Structures are given as C-alpha cells and as structure tokens.
Amino acid sequence: MTKRRKDTDYLFLSARIRAMERRLLTAQRLEQLLTAPSVEACAQLLSEWGYAPVHDEPSLQAALSAQREAVFADVSRFMPEAEVLDVFRLKYDYHNIKTLLKAPQDAERLLIDAGTVPAETMRKKHAENGGWDFLPADMAAAADEAQRVLAETGSARSSDCILDRAYFARLEKLAADSHIPYLQDYVRAMIDAANLRSLIRTQRLGLDAGFLREVLFPGGSVTPEAIRAGSGSGAAALWRGTAFAREAELGDEAAKGGSLTVFEKACDDAVLRAAGAARRVPFGVEVALGYLAAKEAEWMAVRTVLSGRMAGVPAEALRERLREQYV
C-alpha cells in the first residue's frame, strides 16, 4: 500500500459521511419494522428510508444489493485510499467462490455483486475452464485448493475453512499494510470473533482437536496455538484482558448449554463496537470505514427483520436476534 494520506485529505468525505450517518437506521426505526402491522407496511417504511421496493425474498435481496452498490460507489468516489475498502469487499469475493464451488446451479440467485471482482465476471470466467487463474494470486491459490479438497473429500466444511483462512490472512495483511491502527483493531476484532465462535462451537458439539486446528486463524488477540493449548481452561481465561473478555464468558456459558443466540449476538456487537471508535474521530479514513461497518450492520438487520416477517416469525424472536446498531 502506498504512503498514508493525511487525515486532512478526508475533510470533504468525512463531512459528507457525517451527513449520511443521519440516515442510518436506528434501533427505533428497526422497532418500527418489527411492530409494523404487515410486511407491506414494513416495505413502505423501507421505501421512505431510501430502499428499493420490497415485496418478497428476491426483491429484498435486490434492494439490499442496490443499497450496497450505491453505498460502495458513493464512498469510493471520494475515497483517497480506495484500496482500504477491500476490508469490506473481500468477504463477498469469498462468498461468491464458495457459491460457485458448492451451488453453481443457484449462482444467479446467490452471488453478491459487491466484491473486488464483479460477480458475473467471476461466474463467466470460472465457467469457461473451471479454473481460478483470473483472480488475484492468493485468492486463486485458495480457490484452487478449496476446489481440490471438495472434489477429493466431499467436505464442504474443509473447503470453506481453506477459503476462510485465505480471507482472514488477506484482511490481516491489508490492515498491516495500511498502517491505520483503527483498521488493524477492527480486523483483529473480526478474527477474535471468528476464533471465539469456533472454540465454542467445537466445545458445544464435542468435536476433536483436529477440527479446532482447522478453524482457527492467526491475527487475533489470542494466537491459535494459545487457544488450542488453553481450550480446556475455558474461553474466559484465554480472552481475559482483551476486548472480548465478556463475550468469552458468554461463550463458556454457551459451551455448557447456555444461549448460543446471546453469545453470537454479543460477538457481532463487539465487532461493531470496534468499528464505533470512528465516531470519536472528527475526520479521517476512520470515518469512512466506520460508516461502511454501520451500513453492513444495517443490511444484516434489515435482512433479519424482513425475512423473518415474511416467514411469520414472531416479533419477539426477531428482536432477540437483532444486533446493536452503529447509531
């Protein structure tokens, strides 16, 4: 990555984003969606808040896709260091690779066009020869290995783990090369959340150490080696003194049969809290990154509520699943 730009280079974009933040969905607005008398009423509210019309699951996905495209385009247009936006785009690349490996017949429905590689480009080029050499080298190597493992073993889990490992390695390198402490903290929180979830899932399901070795990634507050060595002492002991101390305590409870929903929600909330540090910064790259994290949380919440309402899930059950919001 090139030399860091000065925070003052972000004065215009920061002012623009502060204005855009006022349109983020608040907890109060999400409550309006939960208590609206019908799905149609929810759709009307979303329309008033800037979303495309929604009337069923496909139109919901289309509305979210349109939002992503517009937000990324708007921020990228004025972003002095556009490459740091990859921290939000990369997950869609790896999602799309997984989709093409495991469900190519459903690609049109499942691909998300928000990655660093256009989804349709990825689909067409992979369909031409079944390879991945058109991708960046590290992504292509991971995709090749994941494809081979899936073909040889039939294990979607092992294939996914290969891609997840490459994804987090790319995030960690991107954050390190950026020399942006805020971004480094945010990526560390993402990896902590992933590793903590993996540990608790392993313990809750009674899986062996081999599984744990496969699903832990470097770059968090606690190394994979330390997690494996100390897993018998519980997550709280491992993450004591870190930003995930409370979440680790909830994880220990979940591992013993406690609420997995409460634990998963707490992990997501902790990652968003790391992003929320941008609210204390008057101007700079942090403002743009924080806004994108906020929009990601908003899109997840909208999907949770609208999909749930369409499926007839009670409001109280949906309320329990909702994560904290940025505003």
Order of alpha helices (4+ residues) and beta strands (2+ residues): alpha-alpha-alpha-alpha-alpha-alpha-alpha-alpha-alpha-alpha-alpha-alpha-alpha-alpha-alpha-alpha-alpha
